[in-house]
Amino acid sequence: MLAERVKTLAPSSTLAVQAKAKALRAQGIDVISFGAGEPDFDTPERIKAAAVEAMRRGQTKYTEVAGIPELRRAVCAKFKRDNGLEYEPADVLVACGAKHVLFNMVVAVLDPGDEVLIPSPYWVSYPEQARLVGGVPVEVATSERTGFDLDPERLSAAVTPRTKVIVLNSPNNPTGAVFSAEALRAVARLAVERDLLVVSDECYEALTFEGRHVSIASLGPEIRARTLVINTCSKAYAMTGWRIGYAAGPRELIRAMTDVQSQVTSNASSVAQWAAVEALAGSQDEVGRMTAEFDRRRHRIVNGLNALPGVSCVKPKGAFYAFANVSALFGRSWESAETPVRLRGSLDVAAFLLAEARVAVVPGLDFGADTHVRLSYATSDALIGEGLARMGAAIRKLR
């Protein structure tokens, strides 16, 4: 009954961890979850008020597939203000979240057998979306020693005649890496020389703690002409449930992606689009306050992880994730309900922490790094402290 393409499709591991934690809480079990990839802040009141006003004005009908003109103009203004990028509304597509933008892209760009270079560790959906349309994801490793910065030499070596796209994600999920301007310039030269499309996922742009965010599209007209820049309202404005993502790039590509969207979802929610206008065009004060709070938590959770026996963590420069190396725990064992279990990978470590510490983390296996687990620090100080304490107590019981 099912198509072959979905028989090997992996579900989102991050959403699976969230669902498992919620299910345990529903049973009355006290679980601390570090799985959520969303801010724990509420959407700012000014944005919610804009949505209410839009409903009162009757802005509840279908809109243009690519998004209301007001929002596309706001997106253009945001790119000019924050990134020094000049776009026109016809160069912009608004979709039901950045994940939807990415899927529009793979449908519009990839033919079966086309290769997509994906620096690893990577967000779980990049390879799965490519596979869904017959594309071939090619993982290109980065090094923990460099803070998971891009490795242009490895990317260059991975290019073949079938390579069509390079996917970049900075600040990065899951590592929190912020790619250096030097590495981005090298990748820009590679893309121009080899005629490749660059897809730059900049959803965590606002959460850059060290240095200034650099969009690869801002490094010159040649790379801008072959870059699709993707962003979202979800992270910077705590609007994950509103489902508004957007992209700007070559007009021919934007037109093709819009045609794909017209046959799949039509427009993003009209009311959410009006809320996004206010998010992008209004005061950005809340963004700064939220970023400062995440920065403070970043130091706390990384210091706490590095104090745990058998755990180490490179300090992330952006996003709200700590990517902890737990490989020193491999080979140790713990007493489960039935029989001793030896930890052999990130799946085992995540299962151990959930069972023994009642702490939910995301195994690194699905991010392309089985030696690590991902923890989101988009949660309260109290829960970070208690979660770390539980992890430490459980780890110390390992044999």
ZAMIPA-318425 format. One line per 8 residues: number of its first residue (from 1); their letters; for each residue x, y, z of C-alpha. Coordinates in Angstrom, 3 decimals. Layout:
<sites>
NUM = a = X/Y/Z; ...
</sites>
This chain:
<sites>
1 = mlaervkt = 0.000/0.000/0.000; 2.754/2.484/0.900; 5.145/4.112/-1.566; 8.724/2.916/-1.446; 9.925/6.429/-0.636; 8.272/6.433/2.786; 9.326/2.962/3.862; 12.767/4.220/4.846
9 = lapsstla = 11.695/7.722/5.866; 12.869/8.511/9.395; 10.479/10.491/11.590; 11.758/13.672/13.205; 13.763/12.537/16.227; 13.398/15.905/17.932; 9.618/15.798/17.720; 9.677/12.159/18.846
17 = vqakakal = 11.609/13.092/22.002; 9.148/15.885/22.777; 6.220/13.527/22.295; 7.748/10.861/24.557; 8.427/13.388/27.319; 4.855/14.675/27.109; 3.478/11.138/27.234; 5.473/10.360/30.382
25 = raqgidvi = 4.305/13.576/32.025; 0.719/12.619/31.195; 1.325/9.429/33.215; 2.393/11.531/36.184; 6.123/10.945/35.677; 8.331/13.973/36.314; 10.457/14.385/33.177; 12.757/17.281/32.372
33 = sfgagepd = 12.969/17.698/28.613; 15.945/19.213/26.829; 14.452/18.181/23.510; 12.386/21.182/22.469; 13.652/23.180/19.515; 11.583/26.219/20.375; 11.898/29.239/22.670; 10.217/28.910/26.046
41 = fdtperik = 9.113/32.550/25.834; 5.635/33.594/24.759; 5.026/35.400/21.467; 5.340/39.164/22.175; 2.041/40.919/22.851; 2.448/43.365/19.954; 2.547/40.442/17.531; -0.503/38.748/19.031
49 = aaaveamr = -2.354/42.077/18.940; -1.570/42.420/15.229; -3.136/39.005/14.611; -6.270/39.968/16.542; -6.539/43.196/14.583; -6.148/41.314/11.304; -9.052/39.040/12.241; -11.189/42.031/13.154
57 = rgqtkyte = -10.425/43.555/9.743; -11.609/40.348/8.095; -8.154/39.321/6.883; -9.168/35.661/7.051; -9.355/34.695/3.364; -6.961/33.171/0.879; -3.958/35.326/0.046; -1.463/35.311/-2.794
65 = vagipelr = 0.358/31.986/-2.758; 3.737/33.658/-2.211; 2.436/35.777/0.664; 0.690/39.097/1.143; 2.559/42.032/-0.450; 2.908/43.715/2.938; 4.803/40.740/4.361; 7.025/40.283/1.334
73 = ravcakfk = 7.942/43.970/1.540; 8.680/43.514/5.268; 10.923/40.552/4.437; 12.813/42.678/1.904; 13.247/45.416/4.517; 14.490/42.871/7.069; 17.128/41.507/4.674; 18.335/45.016/3.864
81 = rdngleye = 18.384/46.082/7.535; 20.041/42.994/8.991; 22.044/41.504/6.136; 22.699/44.275/3.613; 20.818/42.290/0.958; 18.642/43.960/-1.672; 15.577/42.033/-2.785; 12.232/42.879/-4.354
89 = padvlvac = 8.927/41.287/-3.272; 8.970/39.129/-6.417; 12.167/37.531/-5.063; 10.414/36.403/-1.846; 8.278/33.394/-0.919; 6.388/33.000/2.375; 5.520/29.449/3.422; 4.189/27.393/6.336
97 = gakhvlfn = 7.479/27.461/8.227; 11.089/27.215/7.071; 10.760/23.425/6.831; 8.068/23.955/4.197; 10.318/26.398/2.322; 13.043/23.748/2.247; 10.664/21.117/0.931; 9.472/23.472/-1.812
105 = mvvavldp = 13.136/23.869/-2.733; 13.955/20.158/-3.042; 10.846/19.570/-5.157; 11.693/22.503/-7.424; 15.432/21.805/-7.757; 16.320/18.125/-7.343; 15.959/15.398/-9.933; 16.508/11.743/-8.971
113 = gdevlips = 20.203/11.136/-8.425; 21.128/14.778/-7.848; 23.508/15.151/-4.910; 23.162/17.575/-2.011; 26.206/18.356/0.129; 25.240/18.611/3.802; 27.850/19.567/6.419; 27.603/17.183/9.358
121 = pywvsype = 26.306/17.327/12.073; 23.118/18.538/10.411; 19.469/19.206/11.103; 17.584/15.946/10.703; 15.249/17.074/7.901; 17.871/18.005/5.303; 18.793/14.465/4.175; 15.276/13.082/4.599
129 = qarlvggv = 13.693/15.745/2.400; 16.302/15.164/-0.305; 15.642/11.419/-0.245; 11.889/11.948/-0.551; 12.330/13.363/-4.058; 15.066/10.939/-5.112; 17.995/13.184/-4.254; 21.192/11.837/-2.714
137 = pvevatse = 22.350/13.516/0.506; 26.140/13.537/0.895; 27.369/14.138/4.445; 30.522/16.241/4.751; 32.079/16.096/8.193; 33.075/19.078/10.293; 35.429/18.856/13.251; 34.648/19.333/16.917
145 = rtgfdldp = 38.178/20.755/17.261; 37.169/23.791/15.185; 33.847/24.244/16.945; 32.182/22.444/14.009; 33.134/25.213/11.557; 32.717/24.522/7.839; 35.508/22.591/6.154; 35.749/24.018/2.620
153 = erlsaavt = 38.419/21.505/1.547; 36.216/18.563/2.453; 33.250/20.194/0.706; 35.331/20.742/-2.423; 36.523/17.132/-2.377; 32.914/15.909/-2.115; 31.741/17.685/-5.285; 30.956/15.372/-8.205
161 = prtkvivl = 29.293/15.915/-11.592; 25.973/15.102/-9.873; 26.339/17.726/-7.123; 23.676/20.404/-7.401; 23.184/21.981/-3.954; 25.160/22.860/-0.841; 23.066/23.299/2.315; 24.457/25.624/4.978
169 = nspnnptg = 22.989/26.167/8.443; 24.548/28.892/10.589; 24.009/29.301/13.480; 23.768/25.557/13.369; 21.267/23.057/14.687; 22.401/20.879/16.478; 25.916/22.145/17.248; 25.328/25.877/17.769
177 = avfsaeal = 28.297/26.537/15.463; 28.549/29.901/13.727; 30.445/29.425/10.474; 33.439/31.716/10.060; 33.473/34.388/7.381; 36.680/32.866/6.006; 35.055/29.467/5.525; 31.941/31.043/4.005
185 = ravarlav = 34.073/32.973/1.489; 35.802/29.739/0.467; 32.465/27.961/0.002; 31.157/30.936/-1.990; 34.119/30.625/-4.379; 33.476/26.888/-4.682; 29.786/27.393/-5.489; 30.537/29.980/-8.157
193 = erdllvvs = 33.323/27.914/-9.730; 31.289/24.684/-9.791; 27.922/26.290/-10.619; 26.185/25.095/-7.439; 23.102/26.403/-5.652; 23.689/27.377/-2.029; 20.760/27.001/0.361; 21.532/29.086/3.437
201 = decyealt = 19.304/28.245/6.403; 19.647/31.231/8.738; 16.724/30.512/11.058; 18.839/31.096/14.188; 20.404/34.310/12.903; 19.091/36.437/15.778; 20.651/34.039/18.297; 24.277/34.769/17.406
209 = fegrhvsi = 26.192/35.274/20.642; 29.763/35.755/19.443; 30.579/38.061/16.556; 28.079/39.148/13.948; 25.968/36.906/11.755; 27.205/36.798/8.161; 24.936/35.634/5.353; 26.888/33.986/2.560
217 = aslgpeir = 24.663/35.851/0.083; 26.161/39.136/1.303; 29.676/38.194/0.152; 29.263/39.422/-3.420; 26.886/39.598/-6.384; 27.982/36.286/-7.893; 27.223/34.219/-4.793; 24.056/36.208/-4.062
225 = artlvint = 22.771/35.249/-7.535; 23.026/31.535/-6.661; 21.940/31.583/-3.010; 18.534/30.892/-1.514; 18.413/32.553/1.903; 15.891/30.983/4.296; 14.678/32.401/7.583; 11.669/32.208/9.884
233 = cskayamt = 9.690/34.045/12.523; 9.743/30.977/14.771; 12.975/31.422/16.714; 13.593/35.174/16.947; 9.992/36.008/17.860; 8.915/32.835/19.692; 6.373/32.092/16.945; 6.956/28.366/16.350
241 = gwrigyaa = 3.251/27.525/16.249; 2.384/30.346/13.849; 4.221/28.506/11.042; 5.739/31.365/9.070; 8.968/30.844/7.164; 10.290/32.788/4.216; 12.988/32.767/1.576; 14.585/35.157/-0.889
249 = gprelira = 16.679/34.239/-3.864; 16.904/33.963/-7.642; 13.551/34.955/-9.092; 13.301/31.920/-11.362; 13.762/29.621/-8.358; 11.300/31.574/-6.201; 8.734/31.378/-8.998; 9.201/27.606/-9.301
257 = mtdvqsqv = 8.939/27.114/-5.528; 5.778/29.227/-5.503; 4.290/27.009/-8.214; 5.083/23.939/-6.097; 3.458/25.525/-3.058; 0.367/26.458/-5.082; -0.303/22.757/-5.623; 0.416/21.686/-2.042
265 = tsnassva = -0.706/24.164/0.626; -1.532/27.410/-1.204; -0.768/30.354/1.087; 0.440/30.342/4.658; -2.170/31.355/7.257; -3.428/34.842/6.463; -3.675/35.847/10.116; -0.167/34.547/10.869
273 = qwaaveal = 1.166/36.519/7.912; -0.180/39.776/9.356; 1.375/38.870/12.708; 4.681/38.325/10.888; 4.490/41.798/9.348; 4.454/43.236/12.851; 7.213/40.867/13.993; 9.618/41.903/11.245
281 = agsqdevg = 8.718/45.584/10.912; 8.012/46.506/14.555; 10.315/47.025/17.525; 13.070/44.443/17.862; 13.609/45.053/21.586; 12.156/41.669/22.633; 14.605/39.876/20.340; 17.564/41.441/22.119
289 = rmtaefdr = 16.209/40.581/25.550; 15.508/36.986/24.575; 18.957/36.600/23.019; 20.638/37.935/26.166; 18.771/35.400/28.294; 19.719/32.508/26.002; 23.333/33.685/26.102; 23.327/33.547/29.905
297 = rrhrivng = 21.834/30.053/29.879; 24.395/28.964/27.292; 27.252/29.525/29.715; 25.425/27.765/32.527; 24.519/24.593/30.684; 27.891/24.214/28.953; 29.776/24.686/32.207; 27.449/22.177/33.868
305 = lnalpgvs = 27.875/19.588/31.125; 31.651/19.868/31.206; 31.531/19.194/34.956; 29.794/15.834/34.424; 32.016/12.739/34.412; 32.444/11.350/30.901; 30.787/14.345/29.197; 32.362/17.233/27.286
313 = cvkpkgaf = 30.805/20.089/25.343; 32.246/22.697/22.992; 30.738/26.096/23.754; 28.231/26.947/20.993; 28.336/30.420/19.431; 24.674/30.568/18.465; 21.184/28.985/18.507; 20.000/27.458/21.818
321 = yafanvsa = 21.535/23.992/21.725; 24.436/22.327/23.504; 25.896/19.385/21.589; 27.505/17.220/24.243; 30.081/14.539/23.484; 29.126/11.434/25.466; 31.447/8.917/23.778; 33.448/8.492/27.009
329 = lfgrswes = 30.344/6.828/28.474; 30.318/4.117/25.801; 31.192/0.720/27.172; 29.813/1.438/30.620; 26.704/-0.391/31.798; 23.605/0.310/33.836; 21.017/-1.866/35.516; 17.737/-1.679/33.632
337 = aetpvrlr = 14.492/-3.263/34.849; 15.490/-6.607/33.319; 19.209/-6.923/32.737; 22.403/-4.842/32.657; 22.639/-2.737/29.471; 25.930/-1.609/27.958; 25.958/1.873/26.413; 27.054/1.594/22.794
345 = gsldvaaf = 25.872/4.824/21.170; 23.803/7.975/21.511; 20.513/6.060/21.386; 21.577/4.049/24.437; 22.724/7.154/26.299; 19.448/8.945/25.585; 17.456/5.892/26.724; 19.586/5.616/29.875
353 = llaearva = 19.127/9.285/30.800; 15.374/9.094/30.260; 15.006/5.908/32.312; 17.435/6.657/35.140; 17.506/10.458/35.329; 14.065/11.270/33.887; 15.843/13.664/31.528; 15.017/13.732/27.821
361 = vvpgldfg = 17.808/14.532/25.333; 17.977/13.973/21.578; 20.426/11.289/20.374; 23.036/12.579/17.973; 22.701/9.614/15.609; 20.017/11.287/13.515; 22.147/14.442/13.294; 25.010/12.426/11.841
369 = adthvrls = 27.010/12.306/15.093; 26.430/9.170/17.171; 29.064/10.287/19.692; 26.884/13.198/20.868; 23.492/14.115/22.296; 21.707/17.435/21.827; 20.276/19.455/24.687; 18.115/22.518/24.162
377 = yatsdali = 18.576/25.196/26.789; 15.352/26.912/25.771; 14.062/26.186/29.245; 14.207/27.711/32.713; 17.242/28.095/34.970; 15.598/25.867/37.542; 15.051/23.043/35.060; 18.576/23.370/33.658
385 = geglarmg = 20.022/23.061/37.167; 17.801/20.163/38.168; 18.338/18.366/34.862; 22.114/18.582/35.148; 21.972/17.351/38.742; 19.859/14.352/37.727; 22.211/13.532/34.854; 25.225/13.673/37.138
393 = aairklr = 23.629/11.410/39.735; 22.648/8.849/37.098; 26.033/8.872/35.330; 27.842/8.265/38.601; 25.921/5.016/38.990; 27.263/3.614/35.724; 29.689/0.688/35.928
</sites>
